[in-house]
Amino acid sequence: MVERILVPLDGSAAAEAALALAERIPSRRVQLLLVEPDTKGPMLASAAEASDWRAGRRAAALAYLVGVGAGLHRQGRAVEPAVAFGDPVAGIPRAAGDADLIAAARRRWLLGSVADRPVRRAPWPVLLVRAAAARR
């Protein structure tokens, strides 16, 4: 059995196709990761505004991750929602840590972008599912 699966999400239905894949793979823990691009926060006028923006984005992202992870939780798995800020390409490998597997969805046009770069460099096994195929 796999101990820990990392599922990177971006809030889209296409990315959530990886959840169906993760539900089929036996594991004890599933970490759901959303890396929020940190583009707006630093541009705000004050540090307090940037901090408030991040806190709001973190709360919304955690609520989203808990909601989409409900099926995994019903299966009796530990669901670990995680939110990071910055570049998703760098954030995914950084969060993988002790993951045994990364399960991710990709859109055909996305390969070569966010999904492709962490996959090519990952020292972990990576399982990609085409988002369109998973919705059929």
Secondary structure by P-SEA (a helix, b strand, c coil): cccbbbbbbccccccaaaaaaaaaccccbbbbbbbcccccccccccaaaaaaaaaaaaaaaaaaaaaaaaaaaaaccbbbbbbbcccaaaaaaaacccccbbbbccccccccccccccccccccbbbbbccccccc
